[in-house]
Amino acid sequence: MLVRTPNWLGDALMATPVYYNLSKLGKVYLFGHKNFINLFSHFPNAATIPYDPSDFFKNIKILRELIEKEKLTQGLLLTNSFSSAFIFFLARVEERIGYRGDLRDLFLTKAIDKPKKPVHQVDYYLYLLEALGIPIVSRDLYFLVNESLLARAKKVLTELKLDERTPYVVFAPGAAYGPAKKWPLEYFKEVAKELSFEGISVLVVGGRAEFSDGEFIISEINRGYNLCGKTSIEDLPGLFLGAKALVSNDSGLMHLGAALKVPQVAIFGSTSPELTGPKNPRAIVLKKDFPCSPCFRRTCKHEDYRCLKSITPDEVLKSLAKLMNF
């Protein structure tokens, strides 16, 4: 089956149970954003096809060639956009399955009603399979780390002059959604200082946009390493597996940590752990409720980000102590 994966890394990871369950029935072709779809190239019984959001007609051409070569007839849309259904239609996917809405029913051969009550995003995606009568073997996030991904992480650590015995914690201070998801940088910095005092190194990861944030976080410690903008997404799974813990906002990297089942502290602001929390038995979720939360806004209407600022560095350190036994 051809599957249009979600556009955001976190959503694509929360959809891994869909890929896993479908892979038990036959080969799965994952058509997703070019920035991260290669992360799933090691998925069993699956192939990845990059989606280029800047070239509409290129996507159609690639899909038509794939459909003809592999004799594909079914396509499952995990995105809710009009354009994704339109692309499947123009690519001549015979059976086009997805959620109803946004006038895209015109291009779906099977439009499925969304769940009537709010559910976790993992269950939201699996609901499509259940509506099709496909058996659910597992509801767990799934991510396979092979030798090549481990080697990439080892290379990064070697370049930092860190060996495999060096204890480190990974910080992921970014969140593409907006500042209403971002724990204050000065709080990350306080946690980094305490960890360094305990002899634990801190690796800050993220994109180029987070580089200055990473510099600020490690500015007063000797055991800090700013990797923001210096690593690829494929370097991170191995780094996460080798970490004592991950500290992050509600972000794509939080869900990567959850899929890998690493010990993690997940900090929530404007969003809801009930809907997008880490599906990880080794996760500690920190969330403070206010009358206005969860507001799901990108910025705080009160302009003080009280839900984030009320989560203290000490609470994160205590959570890390539970996870790491220090």
Secondary structure, 3 states (H helix, E strand, C coil): CEEECCCCHHHHHHCHHHHHHHHCCCCEEEEEECCCHHHHCCCCCEEEEEECCCCHHHHHHHHHHHHHHHCCCEEEECCCCHHHHHHHHHCCCCEEEEECCCCHHHHCCEEECCCCCCCCHHHHHHHHHHHCCCCCCCCCCCCCCCHHHHHHHHHHHHHCCCCCCCCEEEEECCCCCCHHHCCCHHHHHHHHHHHHHCCCEEEECCCHHHHHHHHHHCCCCCCEEECCCCCCHHHHHHHHHHCCEEEEECCHHHHHHHHHCCCEEEECCCCCHHHHCCCCCCEEEECCCCCCCCCCCCCCCCCCCHHHHCCCHHHHHHHHHHHHCC
